[in-house]
Each structure stands twice: as C-alpha cells, then as structure tokens.
Amino acid sequence: MNYQYWEPQAETMPRAELEALQLRKLKEEIGFALRTPFYRKRLTQAGITGTDAITSLDDLRHIPLTTKNDLREGFPYGFLSIPLKDVVRLHASSGTTGVPTTIYFSRDDIKRWANNMARCIFGTGCTKDDVFQNMISYGLFTGGLGFHQGGEEVGMLVIPTGAGNTARQFKLMEDFGTTVLHATPSFLLHLESKMKESGVKRENLIIKRAFAGAEPYSEDTRRRIEKLLNIDVFNSYGLSEMNGPSVAFECQCKDGMHIWEDSYIAEIINPDTLEPVKDGGIGELVLTILCREATPILRYRTRDLTGFYTEPCPCGRTHRRLRRITGRSDDMLIINGVNVFPSQIEEVIMGMKEVGNNYLIVVEKDGALDRLTVKTEVNTDIFMDDARPLNTLKEKIAKALQVSISINPRVELHENGSLPVSEGKAVRVQDIRPKDV
Ligand code: DLL
C-alpha cells in the first residue's frame, strides 16, 4: 500500500528521538503548569518547583495523577496558565455533578490541534480533493470544530452539517458529492437504516470513508457499517480534556489507533493499584498533554480501559497504537456519543419533591441509536387516577434532564415501592445494549 503521511519526519521518527522530544516538551509543559493555581500547589507539594526537577521520562511517576474531579474543583480558571487576553477559545464537557470541565486554548494551541487533526485525516488517505461532511455536534463539544479545523487544514471542502437530520444529510451528500463522513458509529448505523426511506440510492453517492468515534464500538460494528455503506471506517479516539479528537487515530492499516506521542505521553496503569501495567497489558489510559500551553494537564486519568499493541505498524509510523477502548473504570455512560454520569440524573430527579426514593436508569438500543429511559417512583399523594398531574410531572422531569444532560429521555413513573430493590448495593443502571452492535 502507498501510505501517506502529513508530517513524514514527525510521524516516523526513531523512538529514541521521539522520547527525547517528549522529555523536552514535558519540561516545557511543566513550566506552563507551574503557572496555574492548581498545579503550582500540587506540584510544589510533590517537590516539583521547577522544570529541572524532571531529568528523564521516568520522573513522570513523581507527578501526581489528575482526575476529572480535580478539573471540576479548579473550575473556572484554576488550570489556566496564560492571561485571559491570550485565550481564543474554550470547550467544555459534562462534569459528574453539572460543573463542566473547561479547557482553554491559545491561538497556537488551536493551530497545533488543527495540525494533529489534519495528521489523522490525511493519514487515512484523504486529500484536498475530498468533500467532507462533518455530521457530529458543533458547539462546546470538541467533535464538531475539531474535525472541521482539521478538514480545512488538509484542504478538503468541509460541510459543517452537525448531527441529526438524516434526510438532509443524504440530500447534502448527493448535492455536493460528499466523499468522507464523520459521525458517531451509532449515527452511521442509523443513517444507513434511513437510507431506503430517504429515497436516496447508494449508487448515487460517492462516499468512500468515514471516521467514527466519541463512543465505544466493536470490531463487528465497524465491519457492519463498512459492509452496509460500502465504505472504509476509521476509529478515532479523543477526550475533551486532551483537546478532543486527534489523540489517537487509525491509519490506512485500520488496526489500532496511533497515539501522537509527540503531543501526548501515554501510560497504562492498573486502576486499582495505580501501578504501571506491563507492556501490552490492558489497564487505564493516563495522558499528559504536550501540545497545549493555555491548559496544561499532567497525568490525566482518562478512565478508559485499553492497552498498546506491541508490534510495529506496517505503515512505518513509530507512534504506538492503542487497542479499541474496551470499557471504563468508572460508571460514565456514553449515550449516542453524549457522556452522562448516573449521578447527574440522580441529582435532577432527587431534587424534585414529587419523586419517590427509588429510580432506575435503563439504556437500550432503539434501532441503531441508544435510548435512555428513566424510571422513577412517585410519592403516593400524586399517584391518583387522574393522569394529568402525572403527565405534567413526566414532562417536568424530562425537561429538567434535557437541560442537565443534553439528552431527551423517556420518563416512566411508578408507584412508590414498585421498582425492584436490590439487597446489597443499589443497582441503579441497567445498560442492556448488546456489546457487539
Ligand atoms: O468524545 C471527543 C471525540 C469527538 C472523540 C469526536 C472522537 C470523535 P468527550 O465528550 O470528552 O470527547 O468524551 C471522551 O468518549 O474518554 C471515551 O470514553 C469515549 N470515546 C471517545 N472516542 C472513543 C472511541 C470526545 N473511539 C470519552 N472508542 C472518552 C471508545 C471513545 N470510546
């Protein structure tokens, strides 16, 4: 195969050179971190008061881990290392209790992110001749703007459609000759299931590739999308705390995602003991960003479970490859690409006096998409024969949840004491989505 590289030298540099570069950038990043209120305190406590404290990549382990909770506690400016006047953008993701984690970017940070994104996109075989339909949410979510900038950087024609509206998506594909798609894997499957009713014929479309990420999916699902739409699908991994998409991406070999080690230091740890996992083993991914000055984040616990491939990739890139994410070491749910913590749902419903003591969160498949149902018990005094107050309450709960978690759930009301109560630890979440779809 004829592999194409956006930055041949940077993508194929010998490991020793790559690690020397990581060390240099790590020191620089620690310099930025020491300018933030959060890390000044955290690093000083760990005995790191200057960049000289780090002399090798092994010294990384002296840096304490950073958690989502730390980011939340630092809200809004505890992790900012440059003056606000030099910040040009922010992105945010949901927090466990409604406090978002916010990431700031300088102009140079945005350029570096766009370049990394271009590296991912170009590495799959795209060129400036491609027409790229970006069918993922724009806004505070990093997926939309992240891929948008990368697509433009490559020189493709980018159609910023955003998520949803399958009929319009098909129309745009036909009208503009879209060749490349980006969406969550569940939206790609949903799209295919709607093709027939949209009246569009596959032979009138010239799509050939899609980038799919932002939520877990199996190898079987990839193959299914590829077969149904007759395209190549590339896995794309990222998280807002680490810029968003462009952390790791599959190349033309489609066998594991190259993590850009000149922009990130990746470690795999045992989530219980926090000790490193031996090469090739599965554990929790911990990331240190090396390409952002405005919001340095060191040794971030992603909670994503994965491991490295140990064999080199035939494409010749020296940046290691991550396995498909197999799960999480916390209780975060990803519903149609949107991250939701059960605690966010609990906070909304338990704050309502009409709601009883027990509730259940059910996540299942409705066709290709995920469906969230929140079942709650209701205090007996409103559980009457008259359906009106119940419908009003249902709407109130659905609306409040929509505001809090950006998902419109189905709400079911049950009489007090009628939802199952488990004997030990309460089981509040039933995720009955098949694992391989
Ligand atoms: O989902 C960024 C992104 C956008 C990635 C578009 C890829 C494409 P967050 O909303 O912060 O950011 O969610 C990050 O989503 O920690 C994983 O648990 C999960 N995730 C992201 N990509 C994948 C993937 C974006 N390819 C969280 N496979 C991460 C499995 C994924 N899980």
Residues whose N, C-alpha, C, O or C-beta is under 5 A from the ligand:
A	BS01	DLL	S93 T142 G143 A212 G213 A214 E215 P216 Y217 S236 Y237 G238 L239 S240 G244 P245 T302 D304 I325 G337
